[in-house]
């Protein structure tokens, strides 16, 4: 793994993440007392898209709970690190906690992608090939139904932002569209999202190829750093092999089990 010399702060990556997804999967960020905030999605119920942050006292905790319940969501809270996780545990006992990894790679070290066909489209709404891959990233019926009910409709009505350049990449092989990814570029930071391989084309290196292509696209468009979010474990190891380093290890604390 290539050493990571520049280290964006947690706040810088959090704000870039919210800017990247607002208008597509996230609909807005509500501001509360003492810097508390609540990010929310109108149509997608997942706690990864509906969560409070900057919660330090019982006053902010109560505000965040009301903000979530007012939008029909079960409260969830993002803790930036282990210390903030412990502090939040003094306010409530979570039903489930997810450990995340916020990772980043410097585009100066982007490796060449393999000789594959990759189409790049600029714009907030992904192309049809992207949708066909994303809809089939899992063979589990419940997962496929969730993606089709919530995520695909959100992609179709995604709105652009003047400060974010959205790109969608689709890798095709002999079977047609087989892998996809989204890149949201905001200045010298770019967020990597939706890295997916069609279920019947997995374990062929296509995820690595589309990720390498995304890093190259970010570099060519002036972004020095590409960041992503993933669960701790096997995905973290996968991205480490592609040159990403874990910069922050936040926690998502949920009041109910999704």
ROTI-435783 format. One record per atom (N, C-alpha, C, O): residue in one letter; y, x, z. Coordinates in pm, whole numbers, padded with zeros to 5 digits, always signed. Example, Ala and Ser with C-alpha at 12.3 -4.5 7.8 and 13.67 -1.06 7.14 Angstrom:
BEGIN
A-00569+01319+00780
A-00450+01230+00780
A-00330+01320+00780
A-00332+01424+00846
S-00225+01285+00708
S-00106+01367+00714
S+00003+01290+00787
S+00114+01341+00804
***
This chain:
BEGIN
X-00120+00084+00000
X+00000+00000+00000
X+00125+00087+00000
X+00131+00187+00072
X+00223+00052-00080
X+00347+00127-00088
X+00434+00097+00033
X+00455-00020+00064
X+00485+00200+00104
X+00571+00174+00221
X+00693+00092+00182
X+00749+00108+00074
X+00731+00004+00272
X+00847-00081+00246
X+00968-00022+00316
X+00975-00022+00439
X+01065+00028+00237
X+01178+00099+00295
X+01290+00003+00339
X+01349+00022+00446
X+01318-00098+00258
X+01419-00198+00295
X+01349-00311+00370
X+01236-00348+00336
X+01415-00364+00470
X+01350-00467+00553
X+01445-00584+00571
X+01525-00583+00664
X+01438-00685+00484
X+01521-00804+00504
X+01491-00868+00639
X+01376-00874+00682
X+01594-00916+00704
X+01576-00980+00834
X+01502-01113+00819
X+01492-01169+00710
X+01451-01160+00931
X+01386-01291+00931
X+01482-01398+00882
X+01444-01484+00803
X+01606-01393+00930
X+01706-01493+00892
X+01736-01488+00742
X+01752-01592+00678
X+01743-01367+00686
X+01770-01354+00542
X+01658-01416+00460
X+01684-01487+00363
X+01532-01390+00499
X+01420-01448+00425
X+01411-01598+00447
X+01380-01673+00355
X+01437-01643+00570
X+01434-01787+00598
X+01537-01860+00513
X+01505-01962+00451
X+01659-01808+00509
X+01765-01875+00433
X+01736-01871+00284
X+01764-01967+00212
X+01681-01759+00235
X+01645-01750+00093
X+01533-01848+00060
X+01532-01909-00047
X+01439-01862+00152
X+01329-01957+00133
X+01381-02100+00125
X+01340-02175+00036
X+01469-02138+00215
X+01523-02273+00214
X+01605-02298+00088
X+01598-02407+00030
X+01684-02199+00046
X+01762-02214-00076
X+01671-02229-00197
X+01701-02306-00289
X+01561-02155-00199
X+01470-02159-00313
X+01405-02295-00330
X+01388-02342-00443
X+01368-02359-00220
X+01292-02484-00229
X+01376-02611-00220
X+01328-02720-00251
X+01503-02597-00175
X+01587-02716-00167
X+01619-02766-00309
X+01669-02692-00393
X+01587-02892-00331
X+01602-02949-00464
X+01469-02973-00531
X+01461-03044-00632
X+01364-02914-00477
X+01230-02938-00532
X+01138-02991-00421
X+01125-03112-00405
X+01075-02901-00345
X+00985-02947-00240
X+01057-02984-00112
X+01011-03068-00036
X+01172-02921-00087
X+01255-02953+00028
X+01379-03026-00020
X+01440-02988-00120
X+01418-03133+00051
X+01533-03212+00009
X+01662-03173+00078
X+01771-03196+00025
X+01654-03113+00197
X+01776-03075+00264
X+01751-03010+00398
X+01637-03004+00445
X+01859-02959+00458
X+01854-02900+00591
X+01962-02965+00675
X+02081-02955+00644
X+01921-03032+00783
X+02014-03100+00873
X+02056-03004+00984
X+01972-02936+01042
X+02185-03000+01013
X+02238-02910+01115
X+02252-02982+01248
X+02294-03098+01253
X+02216-02913+01355
X+02223-02971+01488
X+02304-02887+01584
X+02381-02802+01541
X+02289-02909+01714
X+02368-02836+01813
X+02326-02690+01826
X+02208-02657+01814
X+02425-02604+01850
X+02401-02462+01882
X+02317-02389+01777
X+02237-02302+01810
X+02336-02425+01650
X+02266-02357+01543
X+02128-02410+01512
X+02061-02357+01424
X+02083-02513+01582
X+01953-02572+01552
X+01958-02640+01416
X+02061-02693+01375
X+01844-02637+01345
X+01837-02697+01211
X+01703-02767+01192
X+01604-02737+01259
X+01703-02861+01098
X+01580-02930+01064
X+01570-02938+00912
X+01651-03004+00847
X+01469-02871+00857
X+01442-02878+00713
X+01347-02994+00688
X+01253-03016+00763
X+01374-03070+00580
X+01294-03190+00558
X+01266-03214+00410
X+01342-03174+00322
X+01156-03281+00387
X+01116-03323+00253
X+01104-03475+00253
X+01041-03534+00341
X+01164-03537+00154
X+01166-03684+00148
X+01026-03740+00125
X+00989-03840+00186
X+00949-03678+00037
X+00823-03737-00006
X+00699-03665+00043
X+00590-03723+00042
X+00711-03539+00086
X+00594-03461+00127
X+00593-03451+00279
X+00691-03407+00338
X+00484-03490+00341
X+00478-03498+00486
X+00436-03369+00554
X+00444-03360+00677
X+00393-03269+00481
X+00338-03147+00540
X+00438-03080+00636
X+00556-03071+00604
X+00391-03033+00752
X+00483-02967+00847
X+00543-02838+00793
X+00646-02793+00843
X+00480-02776+00694
X+00537-02656+00634
X+00667-02685+00559
X+00742-02593+00527
X+00693-02813+00532
X+00815-02852+00462
X+00904-02941+00547
X+01011-02984+00503
X+00861-02970+00670
X+00937-03055+00763
X+00931-02990+00901
X+00837-03015+00977
X+01029-02908+00933
X+01020-02832+01058
X+01160-02799+01110
X+01257-02791+01034
X+01168-02779+01240
X+01292-02739+01305
X+01289-02590+01333
X+01182-02531+01351
X+01407-02528+01336
X+01416-02387+01374
X+01548-02364+01448
X+01639-02446+01443
X+01554-02251+01517
X+01670-02224+01600
X+01670-02306+01728
X+01776-02336+01783
X+01550-02342+01776
X+01537-02426+01896
X+01518-02335+02017
X+01422-02259+02024
X+01609-02344+02112
X+01604-02256+02230
X+01610-02330+02363
X+01562-02278+02464
X+01666-02449+02365
X+01681-02523+02490
X+01627-02664+02475
X+01595-02708+02364
X+01616-02733+02587
X+01566-02870+02584
X+01658-02962+02505
X+01612-03059+02445
X+01789-02933+02505
X+01884-03014+02428
X+01855-03005+02279
X+01850-03107+02210
X+01835-02884+02230
X+01804-02866+02088
X+01666-02921+02055
X+01645-02976+01946
X+01573-02907+02149
X+01439-02961+02129
X+01444-03113+02112
X+01379-03168+02024
X+01521-03180+02197
X+01533-03326+02188
X+01599-03367+02057
X+01558-03464+01994
X+01702-03292+02016
X+01767-03323+01889
X+01669-03310+01772
X+01664-03396+01685
X+01592-03201+01772
X+01498-03177+01663
X+01391-03285+01658
X+01353-03331+01550
X+01342-03326+01776
X+01242-03431+01778
X+01296-03561+01720
X+01226-03630+01646
X+01420-03594+01755
X+01481-03715+01701
X+01504-03704+01551
X+01486-03802+01478
X+01543-03585+01505
X+01565-03565+01361
X+01435-03585+01284
X+01436-03645+01176
X+01325-03534+01338
X+01196-03549+01271
X+01150-03695+01272
X+01113-03750+01168
X+01151-03757+01390
X+01103-03894+01401
X+01189-03990+01321
X+01140-04090+01269
X+01319-03959+01309
X+01408-04043+01230
X+01375-04041+01082
X+01411-04133+01009
X+01306-03937+01039
X+01263-03929+00900
X+01114-03959+00885
X+01054-03935+00780
X+01055-04013+00991
X+00914-04051+00984
X+00819-03933+00985
X+00709-03941+00931
X+00861-03823+01047
X+00778-03703+01051
X+00742-03668+01195
X+00822-03690+01286
X+00625-03614+01215
X+00587-03562+01346
X+00659-03429+01366
X+00656-03345+01277
X+00723-03408+01481
X+00800-03285+01501
X+00714-03159+01487
X+00600-03154+01534
X+00771-03058+01421
X+00709-02927+01408
X+00820-02824+01423
X+00935-02850+01387
X+00785-02707+01475
X+00886-02608+01510
X+00844-02470+01461
X+00730-02428+01479
X+00939-02400+01398
X+00915-02266+01349
X+00965-02164+01452
X+01083-02165+01488
X+00876-02078+01498
X+00913-01969+01588
X+00914-01839+01509
X+00817-01808+01440
X+01020-01764+01519
X+01036-01645+01436
X+00939-01534+01473
X+00902-01453+01387
X+00896-01528+01600
X+00807-01421+01644
X+00735-01465+01771
X+00748-01579+01815
X+00659-01373+01829
X+00579-01406+01948
X+00667-01444+02067
X+00631-01532+02145
X+00782-01377+02081
X+00871-01409+02193
X+00924-01552+02182
X+00928-01625+02281
X+00964-01591+02063
X+01016-01727+02046
X+00903-01829+02059
X+00926-01941+02105
X+00783-01792+02019
X+00667-01879+02037
X+00645-01908+02186
X+00624-02023+02225
X+00650-01804+02267
X+00631-01822+02411
X+00741-01910+02468
X+00714-01996+02552
X+00866-01889+02423
X+00977-01970+02472
X+00960-02117+02436
X+00988-02204+02518
X+00913-02146+02315
X+00892-02284+02275
X+00779-02348+02356
X+00782-02469+02381
X+00682-02270+02395
X+00571-02325+02474
X+00618-02371+02611
X+00548-02448+02677
X+00734-02326+02657
X+00788-02377+02784
X+00848-02515+02766
X+00871-02586+02864
X+00874-02556+02641
X+00933-02686+02614
X+00828-02793+02582
X+00850-02911+02609
X+00716-02752+02525
X+00611-02848+02493
X+00481-02772+02466
X+00482-02651+02445
X+00371-02846+02469
X+00240-02790+02438
X+00199-02834+02299
X+00172-02953+02278
X+00193-02743+02202
X+00161-02785+02065
X+00016-02833+02053
X-00073-02786+02123
X-00004-02927+01962
X-00140-02973+01934
X-00214-02870+01851
X-00336-02855+01865
X-00142-02801+01765
X-00202-02696+01681
X-00092-02598+01643
X+00024-02637+01624
X-00128-02471+01633
X-00033-02367+01594
X-00090-02289+01476
X-00208-02252+01476
X-00007-02265+01377
X-00047-02188+01260
X+00026-02054+01261
X+00148-02049+01281
X-00047-01946+01239
X+00013-01814+01228
X+00040-01784+01081
X-00048-01795+00997
X+00163-01745+01053
X+00202-01717+00916
X+00237-01570+00899
X+00259-01499+00997
X+00243-01526+00776
X+00289-01393+00742
X+00398-01406+00635
X+00378-01467+00530
X+00512-01347+00664
X+00619-01338+00565
X+00616-01197+00512
X+00642-01101+00585
X+00585-01184+00385
X+00560-01055+00323
X+00662-01028+00213
X+00726-01120+00162
X+00675-00902+00177
X+00768-00866+00070
X+00720-00742-00003
X+00648-00659+00052
X+00761-00730-00127
X+00731-00613-00209
X+00858-00571-00281
X+00940-00654-00317
X+00872-00442-00301
X+00986-00391-00376
X+00950-00387-00524
X+00847-00332-00563
X+01034-00446-00605
X+01002-00457-00747
X+01004-00322-00819
X+00951-00310-00929
X+01066-00222-00758
X+01067-00089-00820
X+00925-00034-00836
X+00900+00051-00921
X+00832-00086-00753
X+00694-00038-00759
X+00602-00137-00830
X+00480-00127-00818
X+00659-00230-00904
X+00577-00332-00971
X+00480-00266-01067
X+00518-00186-01152
X+00353-00302-01053
X+00250-00249-01142
X+00243-00333-01269
X+00280-00451-01269
X+00198-00273-01375
X+00185-00345-01501
X+00074-00449-01489
X-00033-00420-01435
X+00100-00568-01540
X-00004-00670-01540
X-00102-00642-01653
X-00071-00570-01748
X-00220-00698-01640
X-00322-00676-01743
X-00279-00742-01874
X-00185-00821-01879
X-00351-00707-01979
X-00319-00758-02112
X-00367-00903-02123
X-00473-00932-02178
X-00284-00993-02070
X-00317-01135-02073
X-00197-01211-02126
X-00085-01159-02132
X-00221-01334-02165
X-00113-01418-02220
X-00044-01492-02106
X-00106-01575-02039
X+00085-01462-02085
X+00161-01527-01978
X+00291-01581-02036
X+00372-01506-02091
X+00309-01712-02025
X+00431-01777-02071
X+00525-01793-01952
X+00482-01823-01841
X+00655-01773-01977
X+00757-01785-01873
X+00857-01890-01915
X+00912-01883-02026
X+00882-01987-01829
X+00982-02091-01856
X+01087-02090-01747
X+01056-02088-01628
X+01213-02090-01788
X+01325-02094-01694
X+01369-02239-01678
X+01388-02310-01777
X+01384-02284-01555
X+01427-02421-01528
X+01358-02476-01406
X+01253-02426-01367
X+01414-02579-01343
X+01358-02630-01218
X+01225-02703-01233
X+01143-02700-01140
X+01200-02767-01347
X+01077-02846-01365
X+00970-02760-01432
X+00994-02708-01541
X+00855-02743-01370
X+00749-02662-01431
X+00695-02724-01558
X+00702-02846-01576
X+00641-02642-01648
X+00582-02696-01772
X+00448-02764-01747
X+00392-02757-01638
X+00398-02829-01851
X+00273-02904-01838
X+00156-02813-01802
X+00069-02852-01723
X+00152-02692-01858
X+00042-02600-01827
X+00038-02563-01680
X-00070-02551-01622
X+00154-02544-01621
X+00163-02516-01478
X+00104-02631-01398
X+00024-02610-01307
X+00142-02752-01434
X+00095-02870-01361
X-00057-02885-01372
X-00123-02922-01275
X-00111-02856-01489
X-00255-02872-01507
X-00333-02772-01421
X-00442-02804-01374
X-00278-02652-01401
X-00343-02554-01313
X-00329-02596-01168
X-00428-02600-01094
X-00207-02627-01126
X-00181-02659-00986
X-00263-02779-00941
X-00310-02783-00828
X-00279-02876-01027
X-00354-02997-00991
X-00502-02969-00971
X-00573-03049-00910
X-00551-02854-01024
X-00694-02823-01016
X-00720-02693-00942
X-00818-02624-00970
X-00633-02658-00847
X-00652-02533-00774
X-00765-02541-00672
X-00806-02439-00618
X-00814-02661-00646
X-00923-02680-00550
X-01022-02781-00605
X-00986-02872-00681
X-01147-02764-00565
X-01251-02861-00600
X-01268-02969-00493
X-01344-03063-00512
X-01197-02955-00382
X-01210-03050-00272
X-01134-03179-00309
X-01014-03173-00333
X-01201-03292-00314
X-01134-03416-00357
X-01010-03450-00275
X-00909-03492-00332
X-01015-03433-00144
X-00899-03468-00060
X-00779-03379-00092
X-00665-03427-00093
X-00804-03252-00118
X-00694-03161-00154
X-00635-03200-00289
X-00513-03205-00305
X-00721-03227-00386
X-00673-03266-00519
X-00591-03394-00512
X-00489-03407-00579
X-00637-03488-00432
X-00564-03614-00418
X-00428-03591-00354
X-00329-03653-00394
X-00423-03504-00254
X-00296-03473-00186
X-00197-03410-00284
X-00080-03446-00286
X-00244-03316-00362
X-00155-03249-00459
X-00102-03348-00562
X+00016-03346-00596
X-00189-03434-00611
X-00147-03530-00713
X-00053-03636-00658
X+00036-03684-00728
X-00073-03674-00533
X+00011-03779-00475
X+00148-03728-00435
X+00248-03798-00453
X+00154-03606-00381
X+00279-03559-00322
X+00347-03447-00402
X+00466-03456-00430
X+00273-03345-00438
X+00337-03227-00495
X+00374-03243-00642
X+00485-03206-00681
X+00285-03295-00724
X+00317-03308-00865
X+00438-03397-00890
X+00523-03362-00972
X+00451-03513-00822
X+00572-03593-00841
X+00699-03517-00800
X+00803-03533-00862
X+00690-03435-00694
X+00808-03359-00651
X+00846-03255-00755
X+00964-03234-00781
X+00747-03189-00815
X+00776-03091-00920
X+00848-03157-01038
X+00940-03099-01097
X+00806-03278-01072
X+00859-03344-01193
X+01005-03384-01180
X+01073-03400-01282
X+01054-03398-01059
X+01194-03439-01039
X+01276-03328-00975
X+01383-03353-00920
X+01225-03205-00980
X+01295-03092-00919
X+01434-03076-00980
X+01453-03091-01101
X+01531-03043-00894
X+01669-03022-00938
X+01706-02876-00920
X+01663-02811-00825
X+01787-02826-01011
X+01830-02688-01003
X+01944-02668-00905
X+02011-02764-00867
X+01966-02543-00865
X+02078-02504-00782
X+02156-02394-00855
X+02095-02310-00920
X+02289-02394-00845
X+02366-02294-00918
X+02341-02151-00872
X+02366-02057-00948
X+02292-02133-00748
X+02272-01997-00696
X+02128-01950-00703
X+02096-01842-00654
X+02039-02029-00765
X+01898-01993-00776
X+01853-02004-00921
X+01878-02105-00987
X+01785-01901-00970
X+01726-01904-01104
X+01576-01930-01088
X+01503-01843-01040
X+01528-02049-01129
X+01386-02080-01115
X+01308-02042-01241
X+01348-02074-01353
X+01195-01974-01221
X+01105-01940-01329
X+00966-01990-01296
X+00924-01988-01180
X+00894-02035-01397
X+00756-02076-01379
X+00670-02000-01480
X+00699-01999-01600
X+00565-01938-01430
X+00477-01857-01513
X+00342-01926-01526
X+00289-01981-01429
X+00286-01922-01646
X+00154-01979-01671
X+00071-01876-01746
X+00110-01830-01854
X-00042-01840-01689
X-00135-01747-01753
X-00244-01829-01821
X-00304-01918-01761
X-00270-01798-01946
X-00375-01867-02021
X-00483-01769-02063
X-00455-01654-02096
X-00606-01816-02061
X-00718-01739-02115
X-00789-01825-02218
X-00733-01923-02267
X-00912-01790-02250
X-00982-01864-02355
X-01006-02009-02319
X-01034-02090-02408
X-00995-02045-02191
X-01017-02183-02148
X-00889-02265-02146
X-00894-02386-02124
X-00773-02200-02169
X-00644-02268-02160
X-00568-02221-02038
X-00598-02114-01985
X-00468-02298-01992
X-00393-02258-01873
X-00486-02238-01754
X-00563-02328-01718
X-00480-02119-01692
X-00578-02084-01588
X-00515-02042-01456
X-00580-02051-01352
X-00390-01995-01458
X-00323-01953-01334
X-00175-01978-01350
X-00123-01983-01461
X-00106-01994-01236
X+00037-02021-01241
X+00107-01963-01120
X+00043-01927-01021
X+00238-01953-01128
X+00320-01908-01016
X+00464-01949-01043
X+00502-01971-01158
X+00542-01960-00937
X+00686-01988-00948
X+00762-01873-00885
X+00718-01814-00786
X+00877-01841-00943
X+00963-01736-00892
X+01103-01793-00880
X+01159-01843-00978
X+01161-01787-00760
X+01294-01838-00735
X+01386-01721-00701
X+01376-01663-00593
X+01475-01686-00793
X+01557-01566-00780
X+01696-01604-00731
X+01763-01691-00788
X+01738-01538-00625
X+01870-01561-00566
X+01930-01425-00532
X+01903-01369-00426
X+02011-01373-00622
X+02067-01240-00604
X+01959-01135-00614
X+01882-01134-00710
X+01952-01046-00514
X+01851-00940-00519
X+01722-00978-00447
X+01634-00895-00430
X+01711-01106-00404
X+01590-01157-00341
X+01525-01262-00432
X+01594-01345-00491
X+01393-01256-00442
X+01320-01356-00520
X+01203-01406-00438
X+01127-01327-00382
X+01187-01538-00432
X+01074-01598-00360
X+00960-01626-00456
X+00981-01682-00564
X+00840-01589-00418
X+00720-01614-00498
X+00646-01733-00437
X+00612-01732-00319
X+00621-01835-00519
X+00560-01959-00471
X+00451-02006-00568
X+00445-01964-00683
X+00367-02096-00517
X+00273-02171-00600
X+00175-02083-00677
X+00129-02121-00785
X+00143-01965-00624
X+00045-01880-00691
X-00091-01950-00683
X-00147-01966-00575
X-00142-01990-00797
X-00264-02072-00799
X-00349-02034-00919
X-00298-01995-01024
X-00479-02047-00901
X-00575-02030-01010
X-00662-02154-01016
X-00707-02204-00913
X-00685-02204-01135
X-00771-02320-01152
X-00906-02293-01085
X-00959-02182-01095
X-00960-02392-01018
X-01080-02371-00936
X-01195-02309-01014
X-01267-02225-00961
X-01212-02349-01139
X-01325-02297-01217
X-01298-02160-01279
X-01384-02106-01348
X-01177-02103-01255
X-01144-01971-01309
X-01113-01870-01199
X-01060-01762-01226
X-01144-01905-01077
X-01115-01816-00965
X-01212-01699-00959
X-01320-01703-01019
X-01172-01594-00885
X-01250-01471-00867
X-01266-01395-00998
X-01370-01334-01023
X-01161-01397-01080
X-01160-01321-01205
X-01039-01229-01213
X-01014-01168-01318
X-00963-01218-01105
X-00845-01132-01106
X-00721-01196-01163
X-00620-01128-01184
X-00726-01327-01191
X-00611-01392-01253
X-00495-01408-01156
X-00379-01401-01196
X-00525-01429-01027
X-00419-01438-00928
X-00342-01308-00918
X-00219-01308-00905
X-00414-01195-00923
X-00348-01065-00920
X-00264-01044-01045
X-00155-00988-01037
X-00313-01088-01159
X-00239-01070-01285
X-00110-01150-01286
X-00006-01100-01329
X-00116-01276-01241
X+00006-01358-01242
X+00106-01308-01139
X+00227-01319-01160
X+00057-01253-01028
X+00148-01196-00928
X+00216-01072-00981
X+00336-01054-00961
X+00142-00985-01049
X+00201-00866-01109
X+00307-00904-01213
X+00412-00840-01221
X+00279-01007-01291
X+00375-01052-01392
X+00501-01107-01325
X+00611-01086-01375
X+00485-01176-01213
X+00602-01228-01142
X+00689-01114-01089
X+00812-01122-01095
X+00627-01010-01037
X+00703-00895-00989
X+00781-00829-01103
X+00895-00787-01085
X+00719-00820-01219
X+00787-00763-01334
X+00904-00849-01377
X+01011-00797-01411
X+00885-00980-01377
X+00995-01070-01413
X+01111-01057-01315
X+01227-01055-01355
X+01079-01049-01186
X+01185-01035-01086
X+01263-00906-01109
X+01386-00905-01102
X+01192-00799-01136
X+01259-00671-01158
X+01350-00677-01281
X+01463-00629-01277
X+01301-00737-01388
X+01379-00743-01512
X+01504-00830-01498
X+01597-00818-01577
X+01505-00917-01397
X+01618-01007-01376
X+01705-00965-01257
X+01787-01044-01208
X+01686-00843-01210
X+01777-00785-01113
X+01741-00802-00967
X+01819-00763-00880
X+01624-00859-00937
X+01583-00875-00797
X+01514-00748-00749
X+01423-00697-00814
X+01557-00697-00635
X+01497-00575-00580
X+01376-00605-00493
X+01289-00520-00476
X+01371-00724-00437
X+01265-00761-00343
X+01208-00898-00376
X+01282-00992-00404
X+01077-00908-00374
X+01008-01036-00387
X+00940-01066-00254
X+00868-00981-00200
X+00963-01186-00201
X+00902-01224-00074
X+00813-01345-00094
X+00827-01420-00190
X+00721-01363-00002
X+00631-01478-00004
X+00591-01513+00138
X+00611-01435+00231
X+00533-01631+00153
X+00478-01675+00280
X+00332-01711+00259
X+00296-01773+00159
X+00248-01672+00354
X+00107-01707+00345
X+00049-01714+00486
X+00111-01671+00583
X-00071-01768+00495
X-00140-01772+00623
X-00194-01635+00658
X-00228-01556+00569
X-00202-01605+00787
X-00262-01480+00830
X-00410-01480+00792
X-00475-01585+00795
X-00462-01363+00755
X-00603-01354+00721
X-00627-01302+00582
X-00568-01202+00542
X-00715-01368+00507
X-00759-01317+00377
X-00646-01312+00275
X-00641-01220+00194
X-00555-01410+00278
X-00444-01407+00183
X-00353-01289+00211
X-00303-01226+00118
X-00331-01259+00336
X-00249-01144+00372
X-00310-01017+00314
X-00240-00934+00257
X-00441-01001+00329
X-00509-00883+00276
X-00500-00878+00124
X-00484-00770+00066
X-00510-00993+00059
X-00499-00999-00087
X-00364-00947-00133
X-00357-00864-00224
X-00256-00994-00071
X-00124-00952-00114
X-00094-00807-00075
X-00016-00740-00143
X-00153-00759+00033
X-00137-00619+00067
X-00190-00529-00043
X-00131-00425-00073
X-00301-00569-00104
X-00358-00490-00213
X-00267-00487-00335
X-00280-00400-00421
X-00174-00584-00343
X-00083-00591-00457
X+00053-00529-00425
X+00146-00541-00505
X+00065-00462-00310
X+00187-00391-00277
X+00280-00461-00182
X+00390-00412-00156
X+00240-00576-00127
X+00323-00648-00031
X+00298-00595+00110
X+00187-00553+00144
X+00402-00599+00191
X+00392-00560+00331
X+00438-00676+00418
X+00531-00748+00382
X+00372-00695+00531
X+00412-00799+00625
X+00536-00754+00700
X+00535-00650+00767
X+00644-00831+00689
X+00769-00798+00756
X+00790-00880+00882
X+00847-00830+00979
X+00743-01005+00881
X+00763-01093+00996
X+00637-01178+01013
X+00568-01210+00916
X+00608-01214+01139
X+00488-01291+01170
X+00525-01414+01253
X+00502-01416+01374
X+00583-01516+01189
X+00624-01636+01263
X+00507-01728+01293
X+00395-01707+01247
X+00537-01832+01372
X+00439-01932+01409
X+00496-02070+01377
X+00616-02093+01391
X+00410-02161+01335
X+00449-02301+01316
X+00376-02384+01422
X+00253-02393+01420
X+00451-02443+01512
X+00395-02521+01622
X+00410-02668+01590
X+00520-02717+01567
X+00299-02740+01589
X+00299-02881+01552
X+00265-02968+01673
X+00179-02934+01753
X+00333-03080+01684
X+00308-03170+01796
X+00186-03257+01775
X+00130-03311+01871
X+00141-03271+01648
X+00017-03342+01618
X-00060-03262+01515
X-00005-03173+01450
X-00187-03293+01502
X-00269-03226+01401
X-00246-03291+01266
X-00266-03412+01252
X-00206-03214+01165
X-00182-03273+01032
X-00309-03335+00976
X-00308-03389+00866
***
